[in-house]
Amino acid sequence: MRLLMEKGKQKELLKKEKEKRKLTWSKFALILNIRPSKLKTFFNEEVLMDSLTFNKLFLKKEYKKFIVKKLENNWGQSKGGKNSDGNLKEIKIPKRAEELAELWGILLGDGNIQKTSGYKLGTYTIKVTGHSILDREYLIKFVEPLIKNLFNVKIRIYESKVSNALNVIADSRRIIDFFEENEFKAGDKIRNQVTIPSWIRSNHKFLAACLRGLYDTDGSFYRLGNQNSYQINFKNLNKTLLKDVHDSLISLGLSPSKISGSIQIYITKKSEIAKFYKLIGFHNPKHLNKIRAYFKAL
């Protein structure tokens, strides 16, 4: 059960509780048996506190009177992602599996998690953006059903009238909560240095799926000038993510180049391209068709 308290009271409660117990935030989270990142979302009033956590607090009796409403744990989807009045719809919470790991990679690449905080009003969306022509098949036939099947939500497709951009959008406050509780912070990915989480890095199948999502969106496969050689490239401005991608490729047995210009990684040897194709591969037809033609021509 989630507890909706009067504005500012959830933050006030946690601050007073921490001071009363004379704890650091890390020790406070440990006592409550939650992650420090989750405690932070509670303190910032980005996520409603659950009743289990509330009942562990010394000051629960004092603050019980500030509870406005109790909501089911599966609360979460705002109406249309626009100005939500607090009525939240159920979504499916996905298990940690290859499909979720691949979506994670897609969102790290060409995705965006947007949140305007507030219990009464807010915008909560996840969005994947690509080229309206080059990425259309990938976005419509792969990304859209992937998100829909993982979370059981409706998907909006928006094509820009002023640019060659096609957007796959899911409007759901609960999805945003899900990602933030699993350490994918909403907002600017570079400023927040969002990267590949440990639950993906510790499993090679999950890691390969995540890298596939990253390379489908921020990767490329091309011929080197007039040479009879090709290259797989990954480019991203998030330095933490770039290093983690480099290390992840090595952990899967690949030999990528060093990080070039602090923004990109190359795979050039034929044997390494073949290994990448076998272990990771592509789902985006704009890359997949090229690499298939490459191996067919060998």
C-alpha positions in Angstrom: 0.0 0.0 0.0 1.3 3.5 -0.9 0.5 6.5 1.3 -0.3 9.9 -0.1 0.5 12.5 2.5 -0.2 16.2 2.6 2.4 18.1 0.5 5.7 18.4 2.3 4.8 16.1 5.1 6.6 13.0 3.8 9.8 14.9 3.5 9.4 16.5 6.9 8.7 13.1 8.5 11.8 11.5 7.1 14.0 14.5 8.0 12.7 14.5 11.6 13.1 10.7 11.9 16.7 10.8 10.6 17.5 13.6 13.1 15.8 11.8 16.0 17.8 8.6 15.4 21.0 10.6 14.7 21.7 8.5 11.5 23.4 9.1 8.2 21.2 8.7 5.2 23.0 5.4 4.3 22.4 3.9 7.8 18.9 5.2 7.8 18.2 3.3 4.5 19.8 0.2 6.0 17.6 0.3 9.0 14.5 0.7 6.8 15.8 -2.2 4.5 15.6 -0.1 1.4 18.3 1.3 -1.0 19.6 4.8 -0.3 18.4 5.8 -3.8 14.9 4.8 -2.9 15.0 6.6 0.4 16.1 9.7 -1.6 13.1 9.5 -3.9 10.9 9.3 -0.8 12.6 12.3 0.8 12.3 14.3 -2.4 8.6 13.3 -2.6 9.2 11.9 -6.0 7.6 8.6 -5.0 4.9 7.8 -2.4 6.2 6.0 0.6 4.9 2.5 1.1 3.1 1.5 4.3 5.8 -1.1 5.2 8.4 1.6 5.3 6.1 4.0 7.1 5.3 1.5 9.9 9.1 1.2 10.7 9.3 4.9 11.7 9.2 6.0 15.3 7.1 9.1 14.3 4.4 7.1 12.4 1.7 7.9 15.0 2.5 11.6 15.0 2.3 11.7 11.1 -0.6 9.3 10.6 -3.0 12.2 10.6 -1.3 13.7 7.5 -2.2 10.7 5.3 -4.7 11.9 2.7 -5.2 8.6 0.8 -4.0 5.0 0.6 -3.3 3.6 -2.9 -2.6 0.1 -4.1 1.1 -0.8 -4.8 0.4 -1.2 -8.5 -0.6 2.5 -8.9 1.3 4.2 -11.6 0.0 5.2 -15.1 -1.1 8.8 -15.5 -3.8 9.6 -18.0 -2.1 10.3 -21.3 1.1 11.4 -19.6 -0.4 14.9 -19.4 -1.8 16.6 -16.3 -2.6 13.7 -14.1 -5.2 14.2 -11.4 -3.7 11.3 -9.3 -5.9 8.6 -10.8 -3.3 5.9 -11.6 -3.6 2.7 -13.6 -2.1 -0.7 -13.1 0.9 -1.8 -15.2 2.8 -5.0 -15.4 6.1 -5.0 -13.5 8.6 -6.9 -15.7 11.0 -9.4 -14.5 14.8 -8.9 -14.9 15.3 -10.7 -18.2 16.9 -10.1 -21.7 14.0 -8.1 -23.0 14.1 -5.6 -20.1 17.9 -5.4 -20.5 17.6 -4.7 -24.2 15.0 -1.9 -23.5 17.4 -0.5 -20.9 20.1 -0.3 -23.6 17.7 1.3 -26.0 16.7 4.0 -23.4 20.4 4.6 -22.6 20.9 5.2 -26.3 18.1 7.1 -28.0 15.7 7.0 -25.1 14.5 9.6 -22.6 12.7 9.3 -19.3 10.8 12.5 -18.4 9.2 13.4 -15.2 7.6 16.5 -13.8 7.2 15.8 -10.1 4.0 16.3 -8.3 1.2 14.2 -6.9 -1.6 16.2 -8.4 -0.1 17.4 -11.7 2.8 16.0 -13.7 4.2 14.5 -16.9 5.6 11.0 -16.8 6.8 9.5 -20.1 9.4 7.2 -21.6 10.3 8.0 -25.2 12.5 6.4 -27.8 13.4 8.7 -30.8 14.8 7.7 -34.1 14.9 8.7 -37.8 11.4 8.7 -39.3 12.6 6.8 -42.4 15.8 4.9 -41.4 14.6 3.7 -38.0 10.9 3.4 -38.8 10.8 -0.4 -39.1 12.8 -0.8 -35.9 10.7 1.6 -33.9 7.3 0.4 -35.1 8.0 -3.4 -35.4 10.4 -3.9 -32.5 10.6 -1.1 -29.9 6.8 -0.4 -29.7 5.8 -4.1 -29.0 8.8 -4.5 -26.7 7.6 -1.7 -24.4 4.0 -2.8 -24.7 4.7 -6.4 -23.8 7.0 -5.6 -20.9 4.7 -3.1 -19.1 1.2 -3.8 -20.7 0.6 -0.2 -21.5 -0.7 1.7 -24.5 1.9 3.2 -26.8 1.7 6.5 -28.7 3.5 7.1 -32.0 4.4 10.7 -32.7 6.1 11.9 -36.0 7.5 15.3 -35.9 6.2 17.8 -38.5 9.4 19.9 -38.5 12.1 17.2 -38.4 12.8 13.6 -39.5 12.0 12.3 -36.0 9.7 9.4 -35.0 8.9 8.9 -31.4 7.6 5.8 -29.5 6.1 7.0 -26.3 4.6 5.4 -23.2 2.9 7.6 -20.7 3.1 6.1 -17.2 4.1 7.4 -13.8 4.5 3.9 -12.5 7.0 3.1 -15.3 9.1 6.1 -14.3 8.9 4.9 -10.6 10.0 1.5 -11.8 13.1 2.8 -13.6 14.1 5.2 -10.8 13.7 2.5 -8.2 16.1 0.5 -10.3 18.6 3.3 -10.6 17.7 4.8 -14.0 17.1 8.4 -13.0 14.7 10.5 -15.0 16.0 13.6 -16.7 19.3 14.4 -18.5 21.2 11.1 -18.9 24.6 12.8 -19.4 24.2 15.1 -16.3 23.0 12.1 -14.3 25.7 9.8 -15.8 23.1 7.0 -16.1 24.7 3.7 -17.1 24.4 -0.1 -17.2 23.3 -1.4 -13.8 25.0 -4.3 -11.9 22.1 -6.7 -12.5 22.8 -6.5 -16.2 26.6 -6.5 -16.1 26.6 -9.6 -13.9 24.7 -11.7 -16.5 26.3 -12.2 -19.9 23.0 -12.8 -21.7 21.5 -9.6 -20.2 24.7 -7.7 -21.0 24.6 -8.8 -24.6 21.0 -7.7 -24.9 21.7 -4.3 -23.3 24.6 -3.7 -25.7 22.4 -4.7 -28.6 19.9 -2.0 -27.6 22.8 0.5 -27.3 24.3 -0.3 -30.7 20.9 -0.4 -32.4 20.4 3.2 -31.3 23.8 4.8 -30.9 25.9 2.5 -33.0 26.7 2.2 -36.7 28.2 -0.2 -39.2 29.9 1.2 -42.3 32.6 0.8 -44.9 35.9 2.7 -44.3 36.2 5.0 -47.3 37.4 3.3 -50.5 38.9 0.4 -48.4 37.6 -3.1 -48.4 37.2 -3.0 -44.7 34.3 -2.2 -42.4 33.8 -0.9 -38.8 31.3 -1.0 -36.0 31.2 2.2 -34.1 29.6 3.3 -30.8 29.3 6.9 -30.0 28.0 8.6 -26.8 28.7 11.7 -24.8 28.1 10.0 -21.4 31.7 9.2 -20.3 30.5 6.7 -17.6 28.4 4.8 -20.0 31.1 4.8 -22.7 33.6 3.3 -20.2 31.1 0.7 -19.1 30.3 -0.3 -22.7 34.1 -0.6 -23.4 34.5 -2.8 -20.3 31.4 -4.8 -21.1 32.6 -5.6 -24.6 35.9 -6.9 -23.1 34.0 -9.0 -20.5 32.2 -10.7 -23.4 35.5 -11.6 -25.0 35.7 -8.8 -27.6 38.7 -6.5 -28.3 37.4 -3.0 -29.0 39.6 0.0 -29.6 40.5 2.3 -26.8 37.9 5.1 -26.3 38.6 7.6 -29.0 38.2 11.4 -28.4 36.3 10.6 -25.2 33.2 9.9 -27.3 33.5 6.6 -29.3 34.6 3.0 -29.5 35.5 1.1 -32.7 35.5 -2.6 -33.7 37.4 -3.1 -36.9 39.0 -6.5 -37.3 37.0 -9.0 -39.4 37.2 -11.6 -36.6 36.0 -9.1 -34.0 33.1 -8.0 -36.2 32.1 -11.6 -36.6 32.3 -12.2 -32.9 30.2 -9.1 -32.2 27.6 -10.3 -34.7 27.4 -13.7 -33.1 27.4 -12.5 -29.4 25.5 -9.3 -29.7 24.1 -8.6 -33.2 21.5 -6.1 -34.2 17.7 -5.8 -34.3 17.6 -2.5 -36.1 17.3 -3.4 -39.9 19.4 -0.4 -40.9 22.4 -2.1 -39.3 21.3 -5.7 -39.6 20.8 -5.6 -43.4 24.3 -4.1 -43.9 26.1 -6.6 -41.7 24.3 -9.5 -43.3 25.3 -8.2 -46.7 28.9 -7.9 -45.5 29.1 -11.5 -44.4 27.4 -12.7 -47.5 30.0 -10.9 -49.6 32.9 -12.5 -47.8 
